[in-house]
Amino acid sequence: MRVLVADDEKLLADTIAVGLRREAMAVDVAYDGGQALEKVSVNRYDVAVLDRDMPGGTGDDVCRFITGRRLGTRVLLLTAAGGVYDRVEGLGLGADDYLTKPFAFAELVARIHALARRTAPAVPPVLERDGIALDVATRTATRDGRPLSLTAKEFAVLHSLMRAEGQAVTTEDLLEQVWDEHTDPFTNVIRVTVSTLRRKLGDPPAVQTVQRAGYRIGRS
């Protein structure tokens, strides 16, 4: 999942980003409305978490842009104003959800996951293939009943491959879904992560390389 966090409170934005990355999400950060508009114009996000009150273009402006261009990004608005009118107004802009500051981080994560599920076909809570079972809610994975100790990036790569149900996932898609905008597109980080993931999954080999197409789970 790729998420944009836009908030002019730099410490808050950075703290949210760090927390979401620990949840195996790819996160980009903007500190004003102008930066947020630029990022949604060039990147594809599953969810945008937007503070309503930012300089250089408000979260409302970014929300209007996203909905007006039909980008398919789900929008969660953040605000210190928690009145009914404020919530109704925010949702009236086309936002999908609304969260009042201060908020519990666990609730933010749950709402982001709920919004992301709307952007893709429904999938079961536990993904299973080739003896691998992956539970997104608890962020746990096993193979043939053996617990797997995965880093956030390894878990995210495995999640992307499992969701593809045996179809190949390109390196470009993995880079977009798992890493953020600061990752060098020519890096070997995907190859290294997949190699480590293969080792942890053990035999028989589960992650297959598809020539000129990417990677997939199983031979399908």
MARBA-3410 file (N, C-alpha, C, O; in Angstrom, 1 decimal):
220
0.8,-1.2,0.0,0.0,0.0,0.0,0.9,1.2,0.0,1.9,1.3,0.7 ~ 0.5,2.2,-0.8,1.3,3.5,-0.8,0.4,4.6,-0.3,-0.8,4.8,-0.8 ~ 0.9,5.4,0.6,0.2,6.4,1.3,0.9,7.8,1.2,2.1,7.8,1.3 ~ 0.1,8.8,1.0,0.6,10.2,1.1,0.1,10.8,2.5,-1.1,10.7,2.8 ~ 1.1,11.3,3.2,0.7,12.1,4.5,1.1,13.5,4.3,2.2,13.9,4.0
0.1,14.4,4.4,0.3,15.8,4.1,-0.2,16.6,5.4,-1.4,16.6,5.7 ~ 0.8,17.3,6.0,0.4,18.0,7.2,1.5,19.0,7.4,2.7,18.7,7.4 ~ 1.2,20.3,7.7,2.2,21.3,7.9,2.9,21.2,9.3,3.9,21.9,9.5 ~ 2.3,20.4,10.2,3.0,20.1,11.4,4.0,19.1,11.2,3.7,17.9,11.2 ~ 5.3,19.5,10.9,6.3,18.6,10.4,6.5,17.4,11.3,6.7,16.3,10.9
6.6,17.7,12.6,6.9,16.6,13.6,5.8,15.6,13.5,6.0,14.4,13.5 ~ 4.5,16.0,13.4,3.4,15.1,13.4,3.4,14.3,12.1,3.3,13.1,12.1 ~ 3.6,15.0,11.0,3.7,14.3,9.7,4.8,13.2,9.6,4.6,12.1,9.2 ~ 6.0,13.6,10.1,7.1,12.6,10.2,6.8,11.5,11.1,7.2,10.3,10.8 ~ 6.2,11.7,12.2,5.9,10.7,13.2,4.9,9.7,12.6,5.0,8.5,12.8
3.9,10.2,11.9,2.9,9.4,11.3,3.6,8.5,10.2,3.3,7.3,10.1 ~ 4.4,9.1,9.4,5.1,8.4,8.4,5.9,7.3,8.9,5.9,6.2,8.4 ~ 6.7,7.5,10.0,7.5,6.5,10.6,6.7,5.3,11.1,7.0,4.2,10.8 ~ 5.5,5.7,11.7,4.7,4.6,12.2,4.0,3.8,11.1,3.9,2.6,11.2 ~ 3.6,4.4,10.0,3.0,3.7,8.9,4.0,2.8,8.2,3.7,1.8,7.7
5.3,3.3,8.1,6.3,2.5,7.5,6.6,1.2,8.3,6.9,0.2,7.8 ~ 6.4,1.3,9.6,6.6,0.2,10.5,5.4,-0.8,10.2,5.5,-2.0,10.6 ~ 4.3,-0.3,9.7,3.2,-1.2,9.3,3.3,-1.7,7.9,2.3,-2.2,7.4 ~ 4.5,-1.6,7.3,4.8,-2.1,6.0,4.1,-1.3,4.9,3.8,-1.9,3.8 ~ 3.9,0.0,5.1,3.3,0.8,4.1,4.4,1.7,3.5,5.4,2.0,4.1
4.3,2.0,2.2,5.2,3.0,1.5,4.6,4.3,1.7,3.4,4.6,1.4 ~ 5.4,5.3,2.2,4.8,6.6,2.6,5.6,7.7,2.1,6.8,7.7,2.2 ~ 4.9,8.7,1.4,5.5,9.9,1.0,4.9,11.0,1.9,3.8,10.9,2.4 ~ 5.7,12.1,2.1,5.3,13.2,3.1,5.3,14.5,2.3,6.2,14.8,1.6 ~ 4.3,15.3,2.6,4.2,16.7,2.1,3.9,17.6,3.3,3.2,17.2,4.2
4.6,18.8,3.3,4.4,19.7,4.4,3.5,20.9,4.1,3.3,21.8,5.0 ~ 3.0,21.0,2.9,2.1,22.0,2.6,1.2,21.5,1.4,1.5,20.5,0.8 ~ 0.2,22.3,1.1,-0.8,21.9,0.0,-0.1,21.8,-1.3,-0.5,21.0,-2.1 ~ 0.8,22.7,-1.6,1.5,22.7,-2.9,2.3,21.5,-3.1,2.2,20.9,-4.2 ~ 3.0,21.0,-2.1,3.8,19.8,-2.2,2.8,18.6,-2.4,3.1,17.7,-3.2
1.7,18.6,-1.7,0.8,17.5,-1.8,0.2,17.4,-3.2,0.1,16.3,-3.7 ~ -0.2,18.6,-3.8,-0.8,18.6,-5.1,0.3,18.1,-6.1,-0.1,17.3,-7.0 ~ 1.5,18.5,-5.9,2.6,18.0,-6.9,2.7,16.5,-6.8,2.9,15.8,-7.8 ~ 2.7,15.9,-5.6,2.9,14.5,-5.4,1.7,13.7,-5.9,2.0,12.7,-6.6 ~ 0.5,14.1,-5.7,-0.6,13.3,-6.2,-0.7,13.4,-7.7,-1.4,12.6,-8.4
-0.1,14.5,-8.3,-0.1,14.6,-9.7,0.8,13.6,-10.4,0.6,13.3,-11.6 ~ 1.9,13.2,-9.7,2.8,12.3,-10.4,2.9,10.9,-9.8,3.5,10.0,-10.5 ~ 2.3,10.7,-8.7,2.4,9.4,-8.0,1.0,8.8,-7.8,0.0,9.6,-7.7 ~ 0.9,7.5,-7.8,-0.4,6.8,-7.6,-0.4,6.4,-6.1,0.4,5.6,-5.7 ~ -1.4,6.9,-5.4,-1.5,6.5,-4.0,-2.8,5.8,-3.7,-3.9,6.0,-4.4
-2.8,4.8,-2.8,-4.0,4.1,-2.4,-4.8,5.0,-1.4,-6.0,5.1,-1.6 ~ -4.1,5.7,-0.5,-4.8,6.6,0.4,-3.9,7.9,0.6,-2.7,7.8,0.7 ~ -4.6,9.0,0.7,-4.0,10.3,1.1,-4.6,10.8,2.4,-5.8,10.9,2.6 ~ -3.7,11.0,3.4,-4.1,11.5,4.7,-3.7,13.0,4.7,-2.6,13.4,4.6 ~ -4.8,13.8,4.7,-4.6,15.3,4.4,-5.1,16.1,5.6,-6.2,16.0,6.0
-4.2,17.0,6.1,-4.6,18.0,7.1,-5.4,19.0,6.3,-5.0,19.5,5.3 ~ -6.6,19.4,6.9,-7.4,20.4,6.2,-6.8,21.8,6.2,-7.1,22.6,5.3 ~ -6.0,22.1,7.2,-5.5,23.5,7.3,-4.0,23.5,7.0,-3.2,23.4,8.0 ~ -3.6,23.7,5.8,-2.2,23.8,5.4,-1.9,25.0,4.6,-2.8,25.5,3.9 ~ -0.8,25.6,4.7,-0.4,26.7,3.8,-0.2,26.2,2.4,0.1,25.1,2.2
-0.2,27.1,1.4,0.1,26.8,0.0,-1.0,25.9,-0.6,-0.7,25.2,-1.6 ~ -2.2,25.9,-0.1,-3.2,25.0,-0.6,-3.7,24.1,0.5,-2.9,23.3,1.0 ~ -4.9,24.1,0.8,-5.4,23.4,1.9,-5.6,21.9,1.6,-5.6,21.5,0.4 ~ -5.9,21.1,2.6,-6.2,19.7,2.4,-7.5,19.6,1.5,-7.7,18.7,0.8 ~ -8.4,20.6,1.7,-9.7,20.6,0.9,-9.3,20.8,-0.5,-10.0,20.1,-1.4
-8.3,21.6,-0.9,-8.0,21.8,-2.3,-7.4,20.5,-2.9,-7.7,20.2,-4.0 ~ -6.6,19.8,-2.1,-6.0,18.6,-2.6,-7.1,17.5,-2.8,-7.1,16.8,-3.7 ~ -8.0,17.5,-1.8,-9.1,16.6,-1.9,-10.0,16.8,-3.2,-10.3,15.9,-3.9 ~ -10.2,18.1,-3.5,-11.0,18.4,-4.7,-10.2,18.0,-5.9,-10.8,17.5,-6.9 ~ -8.9,18.2,-5.9,-8.1,17.8,-7.1,-8.2,16.3,-7.3,-8.4,15.8,-8.4
-8.1,15.5,-6.2,-8.1,14.1,-6.3,-9.4,13.6,-6.8,-9.5,12.7,-7.7 ~ -10.5,14.1,-6.3,-11.8,13.7,-6.7,-12.2,14.2,-8.1,-12.8,13.5,-8.9 ~ -11.7,15.4,-8.4,-12.0,16.0,-9.7,-11.3,15.3,-10.8,-11.9,15.1,-11.9 ~ -10.1,14.8,-10.5,-9.4,14.0,-11.6,-9.7,12.5,-11.5,-9.2,11.8,-12.4 ~ -10.5,12.1,-10.6,-10.9,10.7,-10.4,-9.6,9.8,-10.4,-9.5,8.9,-11.1
-8.7,10.2,-9.5,-7.5,9.5,-9.4,-7.6,8.1,-8.7,-6.7,7.3,-8.8 ~ -8.7,7.9,-8.1,-8.9,6.6,-7.4,-8.3,6.5,-6.0,-8.3,5.5,-5.4 ~ -7.7,7.6,-5.6,-7.0,7.7,-4.2,-8.1,7.9,-3.2,-8.9,8.9,-3.4 ~ -8.1,7.1,-2.1,-9.1,7.4,-1.0,-8.5,8.5,-0.1,-7.3,8.5,0.1 ~ -9.4,9.4,0.3,-8.9,10.5,1.1,-9.4,10.5,2.5,-10.6,10.3,2.8
-8.5,10.6,3.5,-8.8,10.7,4.9,-8.4,12.1,5.3,-7.2,12.5,5.3 ~ -9.3,12.9,5.8,-9.1,14.3,6.2,-8.8,14.3,7.7,-9.5,13.7,8.5 ~ -7.7,15.1,8.1,-7.4,15.3,9.5,-7.7,16.8,9.8,-7.5,17.7,9.0 ~ -8.3,17.0,11.0,-8.5,18.4,11.4,-8.7,18.5,12.9,-9.0,17.5,13.6 ~ -8.4,19.7,13.5,-8.6,19.9,14.9,-10.0,20.2,15.2,-10.5,20.2,16.3
-10.8,20.6,14.1,-12.2,20.9,14.3,-13.1,19.7,14.2,-13.1,19.0,13.2 ~ -13.7,19.3,15.3,-14.5,18.1,15.4,-16.0,18.2,15.4,-16.7,17.3,15.7 ~ -16.5,19.4,15.1,-17.9,19.6,15.1,-18.6,18.9,13.9,-18.0,18.5,13.0 ~ -19.9,18.6,14.1,-20.7,17.9,13.1,-20.6,18.7,11.8,-20.4,18.0,10.7 ~ -20.7,20.0,11.8,-20.7,20.8,10.5,-19.4,20.5,9.8,-19.3,20.4,8.6
-18.3,20.5,10.6,-17.0,20.4,10.0,-16.8,19.0,9.3,-16.3,18.9,8.2 ~ -17.3,18.0,10.0,-17.3,16.6,9.4,-18.1,16.5,8.2,-17.7,15.9,7.2 ~ -19.3,17.1,8.2,-20.2,17.1,7.1,-19.6,17.8,5.9,-19.6,17.4,4.7 ~ -19.0,19.0,6.2,-18.4,19.8,5.1,-17.2,19.0,4.5,-17.1,19.0,3.3 ~ -16.4,18.4,5.3,-15.2,17.6,4.8,-15.7,16.5,3.9,-15.1,16.2,2.8
-16.7,15.7,4.4,-17.2,14.6,3.6,-17.8,15.1,2.3,-17.8,14.4,1.3 ~ -18.4,16.3,2.4,-19.1,16.8,1.2,-18.1,17.2,0.1,-18.5,17.4,-1.1 ~ -16.8,17.3,0.4,-15.8,17.7,-0.6,-15.4,16.4,-1.4,-14.7,16.5,-2.4 ~ -15.9,15.3,-0.9,-15.5,14.0,-1.6,-14.6,13.1,-0.8,-14.2,12.1,-1.3 ~ -14.3,13.6,0.4,-13.4,12.8,1.3,-14.1,11.5,1.6,-15.4,11.4,1.7
-13.3,10.4,1.9,-13.9,9.1,2.2,-14.0,8.9,3.7,-14.9,8.1,4.2 ~ -13.2,9.7,4.5,-13.3,9.5,5.9,-12.7,10.8,6.6,-12.1,11.6,5.9 ~ -12.9,10.9,7.9,-12.6,12.1,8.6,-12.1,11.7,10.0,-12.8,10.9,10.6 ~ -11.0,12.3,10.4,-10.5,11.9,11.8,-10.1,13.2,12.5,-9.4,14.1,11.9 ~ -10.5,13.4,13.7,-10.3,14.6,14.5,-9.0,14.4,15.3,-8.8,13.4,16.0
-8.2,15.5,15.3,-7.0,15.5,16.2,-7.4,15.9,17.6,-8.4,16.7,17.7 ~ -6.8,15.4,18.6,-5.8,14.3,18.5,-6.5,12.9,18.3,-7.7,12.8,18.6 ~ -5.7,12.0,17.8,-6.3,10.7,17.5,-5.3,9.6,18.0,-4.1,9.8,18.1 ~ -5.9,8.4,18.2,-5.0,7.3,18.5,-4.4,6.7,17.2,-5.1,6.6,16.2 ~ -3.1,6.5,17.2,-2.5,6.0,16.0,-3.1,4.7,15.5,-3.2,4.5,14.3
-3.4,3.8,16.4,-4.0,2.5,16.0,-5.3,2.8,15.2,-5.6,2.0,14.3 ~ -6.1,3.8,15.6,-7.3,4.1,14.8,-7.0,4.6,13.4,-7.6,4.2,12.5 ~ -6.0,5.4,13.3,-5.5,5.9,12.0,-5.1,4.8,11.1,-5.6,4.7,10.0 ~ -4.4,3.8,11.6,-3.9,2.7,10.8,-5.1,1.9,10.4,-5.2,1.5,9.2 ~ -6.1,1.6,11.3,-7.3,0.9,11.0,-8.1,1.5,9.9,-8.6,0.9,9.0
-8.2,2.9,10.0,-9.0,3.6,9.0,-8.3,3.6,7.6,-9.0,3.5,6.6 ~ -7.0,3.7,7.6,-6.2,3.6,6.3,-6.4,2.2,5.7,-6.6,2.2,4.5 ~ -6.3,1.2,6.5,-6.5,-0.2,5.9,-7.9,-0.3,5.4,-8.1,-0.9,4.3 ~ -8.9,0.2,6.1,-10.3,0.1,5.6,-10.5,0.9,4.3,-11.2,0.4,3.4 ~ -9.9,2.0,4.2,-10.0,2.8,2.9,-9.2,2.1,1.8,-9.7,2.1,0.7
-8.1,1.5,2.1,-7.3,0.9,1.0,-8.1,-0.3,0.5,-8.0,-0.7,-0.7 ~ -8.9,-1.0,1.3,-9.6,-2.1,0.8,-10.7,-1.7,-0.2,-11.1,-2.5,-1.0 ~ -11.1,-0.5,-0.2,-12.1,0.0,-1.2,-11.4,0.2,-2.5,-12.2,0.3,-3.5 ~ -10.1,0.4,-2.6,-9.5,0.7,-3.9,-9.1,-0.5,-4.7,-8.7,-0.5,-5.8 ~ -9.3,-1.7,-4.1,-8.9,-3.0,-4.8,-10.0,-4.0,-4.5,-10.8,-3.9,-3.6
-10.0,-5.0,-5.4,-11.0,-6.1,-5.2,-10.9,-6.7,-3.8,-9.8,-6.8,-3.2 ~ -12.0,-7.1,-3.2,-12.0,-7.7,-1.9,-11.1,-8.9,-1.8,-11.1,-9.7,-2.7 ~ -10.4,-9.0,-0.8,-9.5,-10.2,-0.6,-9.8,-10.8,0.8,-10.2,-10.0,1.7 ~ -9.6,-12.1,1.0,-9.8,-12.7,2.3,-8.9,-12.1,3.4,-7.8,-11.6,3.0 ~ -9.3,-12.2,4.6,-8.4,-11.6,5.7,-7.1,-12.3,5.8,-6.1,-11.7,6.2
-7.0,-13.6,5.5,-5.8,-14.4,5.5,-5.6,-14.9,4.0,-6.4,-15.6,3.5 ~ -4.4,-14.5,3.4,-4.1,-15.0,2.1,-3.3,-16.3,2.2,-2.3,-16.4,3.0 ~ -3.6,-17.2,1.4,-2.9,-18.5,1.4,-2.6,-19.0,0.0,-3.4,-18.9,-0.9 ~ -1.3,-19.5,-0.1,-0.9,-20.0,-1.4,0.4,-20.8,-1.2,1.3,-20.3,-0.4 ~ 0.6,-21.9,-1.8,1.8,-22.7,-1.7,2.3,-22.9,-0.3,3.5,-22.9,0.0
1.4,-23.2,0.7,1.7,-23.4,2.1,2.0,-22.2,2.9,2.2,-22.2,4.1 ~ 1.9,-21.0,2.2,2.1,-19.7,2.9,0.8,-19.2,3.3,-0.2,-19.1,2.6 ~ 0.7,-18.7,4.6,-0.5,-18.1,5.1,0.0,-16.7,5.6,0.9,-16.6,6.4 ~ -0.7,-15.6,5.1,-0.3,-14.3,5.5,-1.5,-13.6,6.0,-2.6,-13.4,5.3 ~ -1.4,-13.1,7.2,-2.5,-12.4,7.9,-2.2,-10.9,8.0,-1.3,-10.5,8.7
-2.9,-10.1,7.2,-2.5,-8.7,7.1,-2.9,-8.0,8.4,-2.1,-7.1,8.9 ~ -4.0,-8.3,9.1,-4.4,-7.7,10.3,-3.4,-7.8,11.4,-3.1,-6.8,12.1 ~ -2.8,-9.0,11.6,-1.9,-9.2,12.7,-0.4,-9.1,12.2,0.5,-9.1,13.0 ~ -0.3,-8.9,10.9,1.1,-8.8,10.2,1.9,-10.0,10.6,3.1,-9.9,11.0 ~ 1.3,-11.2,10.4,2.1,-12.4,10.7,2.0,-13.3,9.4,1.1,-13.2,8.6
3.0,-14.1,9.3,3.1,-15.0,8.1,3.7,-16.3,8.6,4.6,-16.4,9.4 ~ 3.2,-17.4,8.0,3.7,-18.7,8.2,3.9,-19.5,6.9,3.3,-19.2,5.9 ~ 4.7,-20.5,6.9,4.8,-21.4,5.8,4.8,-22.9,6.4,5.6,-23.3,7.1 ~ 3.8,-23.6,5.9,3.6,-24.9,6.5,3.5,-24.9,8.0,4.0,-25.9,8.6 ~ 2.9,-23.9,8.5,2.8,-23.8,10.0,4.0,-23.2,10.7,3.9,-23.0,11.9
5.1,-23.0,10.0,6.3,-22.4,10.6,6.2,-20.9,10.5,6.1,-20.3,9.5 ~ 6.3,-20.2,11.7,6.3,-18.8,11.7,7.5,-18.2,10.9,8.6,-18.7,11.0 ~ 7.2,-17.1,10.2,8.2,-16.4,9.4,8.6,-15.1,10.1,7.7,-14.3,10.4 ~ 9.8,-14.8,10.3,10.3,-13.6,10.9,10.7,-12.6,9.8,11.8,-12.7,9.2 ~ 9.8,-11.7,9.4,10.0,-10.9,8.2,10.1,-9.4,8.6,9.4,-9.0,9.6
10.9,-8.7,7.9,11.0,-7.3,8.1,9.8,-6.6,7.4,9.0,-7.3,6.7 ~ 9.5,-5.4,7.7,8.4,-4.7,7.1,8.4,-4.7,5.6,7.3,-5.0,5.0 ~ 9.5,-4.5,5.0,9.6,-4.6,3.5,9.4,-6.0,3.0,8.7,-6.1,2.0 ~ 10.0,-7.0,3.6,9.8,-8.4,3.2,8.3,-8.7,3.3,7.8,-9.4,2.4 ~ 7.6,-8.3,4.4,6.2,-8.6,4.5,5.4,-7.9,3.4,4.5,-8.5,2.9
5.8,-6.7,3.1,5.0,-5.9,2.1,5.2,-6.5,0.7,4.3,-6.6,0.0 ~ 6.4,-7.0,0.4,6.7,-7.6,-0.9,5.9,-8.9,-0.9,5.2,-9.2,-1.9 ~ 5.9,-9.7,0.1,5.1,-11.0,0.2,3.6,-10.7,0.0,2.9,-11.4,-0.7 ~ 3.2,-9.7,0.7,1.7,-9.3,0.6,1.4,-9.0,-0.9,0.3,-9.4,-1.4 ~ 2.2,-8.2,-1.5,1.9,-7.8,-2.9,1.9,-9.0,-3.8,1.0,-9.2,-4.7
2.8,-10.0,-3.6,2.9,-11.2,-4.4,1.7,-12.1,-4.1,1.1,-12.7,-5.0 ~ 1.3,-12.2,-2.9,0.2,-13.1,-2.5,-1.1,-12.5,-3.1,-2.0,-13.3,-3.5 ~ -1.3,-11.2,-3.0,-2.5,-10.6,-3.6,-2.7,-10.8,-5.1,-3.8,-10.9,-5.6 ~ -1.6,-11.0,-5.7,-1.6,-11.2,-7.2,-2.1,-12.6,-7.6,-2.4,-12.8,-8.8 ~ -2.2,-13.5,-6.6,-2.8,-14.8,-6.8,-2.2,-15.6,-8.0,-2.8,-16.1,-8.9
-0.8,-15.6,-7.9,-0.1,-16.4,-8.9,0.3,-15.6,-10.2,1.1,-16.1,-11.0 ~ -0.2,-14.4,-10.4,0.2,-13.6,-11.5,1.5,-12.9,-11.2,1.8,-12.6,-10.0 ~ 2.2,-12.6,-12.2,3.5,-11.9,-12.0,3.3,-10.4,-11.6,2.4,-9.7,-12.1 ~ 4.1,-10.0,-10.7,4.1,-8.6,-10.2,5.4,-8.0,-10.7,6.5,-8.5,-10.4 ~ 5.4,-6.9,-11.5,6.6,-6.3,-12.0,7.4,-5.6,-10.9,6.9,-5.3,-9.9
8.7,-5.5,-11.2,9.6,-4.8,-10.3,9.1,-3.3,-10.1,9.2,-2.7,-9.1 ~ 8.6,-2.7,-11.2,8.1,-1.4,-11.1,6.9,-1.3,-10.2,6.8,-0.3,-9.4 ~ 6.0,-2.3,-10.2,4.8,-2.3,-9.3,5.3,-2.5,-7.9,4.8,-1.8,-7.0 ~ 6.3,-3.4,-7.7,6.8,-3.6,-6.3,7.4,-2.3,-5.8,7.3,-1.9,-4.6 ~ 8.2,-1.6,-6.6,8.8,-0.4,-6.2,7.8,0.7,-5.8,8.0,1.4,-4.8
6.7,0.7,-6.6,5.7,1.7,-6.3,4.9,1.4,-5.1,4.5,2.3,-4.3 ~ 4.6,0.1,-4.9,3.7,-0.3,-3.8,4.4,-0.4,-2.5,3.8,-0.2,-1.4 ~ 5.7,-0.7,-2.5,6.4,-1.0,-1.2,7.4,0.0,-0.8,7.6,0.2,0.4 ~ 8.0,0.7,-1.7,9.0,1.8,-1.4,8.5,3.1,-1.7,7.5,3.3,-2.4 ~ 9.1,4.2,-1.2,8.6,5.5,-1.4,9.3,6.2,-2.5,10.1,5.7,-3.2
9.0,7.5,-2.7,9.5,8.3,-3.8,11.0,8.5,-3.8,11.6,8.9,-4.8 ~ 11.6,8.3,-2.6,13.0,8.6,-2.5,13.9,7.4,-2.9,15.1,7.5,-3.0 ~ 13.3,6.3,-3.3,14.0,5.2,-3.7,14.5,5.3,-5.1,13.7,5.6,-6.0 ~ 15.8,5.0,-5.3,16.4,5.1,-6.7,15.7,4.0,-7.5,15.8,2.8,-7.2 ~ 15.1,4.4,-8.6,14.5,3.4,-9.5,15.4,2.3,-10.1,15.0,1.3,-10.5
16.7,2.6,-10.0,17.7,1.7,-10.6,18.4,0.9,-9.5,19.4,0.2,-9.7 ~ 17.9,1.0,-8.2,18.5,0.3,-7.1,18.2,-1.2,-7.3,17.3,-1.7,-8.0 ~ 19.0,-2.0,-6.6,18.9,-3.5,-6.5,18.1,-3.9,-5.3,18.1,-5.1,-4.9 ~ 17.5,-2.9,-4.6,16.8,-3.2,-3.3,15.7,-4.3,-3.5,15.6,-5.1,-2.6 ~ 15.0,-4.3,-4.6,14.0,-5.3,-4.8,14.6,-6.7,-4.9,14.2,-7.7,-4.3
15.6,-6.8,-5.7,16.3,-8.1,-5.9,16.9,-8.6,-4.6,16.7,-9.8,-4.3 ~ 17.5,-7.8,-3.8,18.0,-8.2,-2.5,16.9,-8.6,-1.5,17.0,-9.6,-0.8 ~ 15.8,-7.8,-1.5,14.7,-8.2,-0.6,14.0,-9.5,-1.0,13.7,-10.3,-0.1 ~ 13.8,-9.7,-2.3,13.3,-11.0,-2.8,14.2,-12.1,-2.4,13.7,-13.2,-2.1 ~ 15.5,-11.9,-2.6,16.4,-13.0,-2.3,16.4,-13.4,-0.8,16.4,-14.6,-0.5
16.3,-12.4,0.1,16.2,-12.7,1.5,14.9,-13.3,1.8,14.8,-14.3,2.6 ~ 13.8,-12.9,1.2,12.5,-13.5,1.4,12.5,-14.9,1.0,11.9,-15.8,1.7 ~ 13.1,-15.2,-0.2,13.2,-16.6,-0.6,13.9,-17.5,0.4,13.4,-18.6,0.7 ~ 14.9,-17.0,1.0,15.7,-17.8,1.9,14.8,-18.0,3.2,14.8,-19.2,3.7 ~ 14.1,-17.0,3.6,13.3,-17.2,4.8,12.1,-18.1,4.6,11.7,-18.9,5.5
11.6,-18.1,3.3,10.5,-19.0,3.0,10.9,-20.5,2.9,10.1,-21.4,3.2 ~ 12.1,-20.7,2.6,12.7,-22.0,2.5,12.2,-22.8,1.3,11.7,-22.3,0.3 ~ 12.5,-24.1,1.4,12.2,-25.0,0.3,10.8,-25.7,0.5,10.4,-25.9,1.6 ~ 10.1,-26.1,-0.6,10.5,-25.8,-2.0,10.4,-24.3,-2.3,9.6,-23.6,-1.7 ~ 11.2,-23.8,-3.3,11.2,-22.4,-3.6,9.8,-21.9,-3.9,9.0,-22.5,-4.7
9.4,-20.8,-3.3,8.0,-20.3,-3.5,7.9,-19.1,-4.4,7.0,-18.9,-5.2 ~ 9.0,-18.2,-4.4,8.9,-17.0,-5.2,9.7,-17.3,-6.5,10.9,-17.6,-6.5 ~ 8.9,-17.3,-7.6,9.5,-17.5,-8.9,9.8,-16.2,-9.7,9.1,-15.3,-9.6 ~ 10.9,-16.3,-10.4,11.2,-15.1,-11.3,10.6,-15.4,-12.6,10.8,-16.5,-13.2 ~ 9.9,-14.4,-13.1,9.3,-14.5,-14.5,10.0,-13.6,-15.4,10.0,-12.4,-15.2
10.7,-14.2,-16.4,11.5,-13.5,-17.3,10.8,-12.3,-17.9,9.7,-12.4,-18.5 ~ 11.4,-11.1,-17.7,10.9,-9.9,-18.3,9.5,-9.5,-17.7,8.9,-8.6,-18.3 ~ 9.1,-10.1,-16.7,7.8,-9.8,-16.1,7.8,-9.5,-14.6,7.0,-8.7,-14.2 ~ 8.7,-10.1,-13.9,8.8,-9.8,-12.5,8.8,-11.0,-11.6,9.6,-12.0,-11.9 ~ 8.0,-11.1,-10.6,8.0,-12.2,-9.7,6.6,-12.7,-9.4,5.6,-11.9,-9.5
6.5,-13.9,-9.0,5.2,-14.4,-8.6,5.3,-15.5,-7.5,6.4,-16.1,-7.4 ~ 4.3,-15.8,-6.8,4.2,-16.9,-5.9,3.7,-18.1,-6.6,2.6,-18.1,-7.1 ~ 4.5,-19.2,-6.6,4.0,-20.5,-7.2,4.2,-20.4,-8.8,4.6,-19.4,-9.3 ~ 3.9,-21.5,-9.4,4.1,-21.6,-10.8,2.8,-21.4,-11.6,2.8,-21.2,-12.8 ~ 1.7,-21.4,-10.8,0.3,-21.3,-11.4,0.2,-21.8,-12.8,-0.9,-21.7,-13.5
END
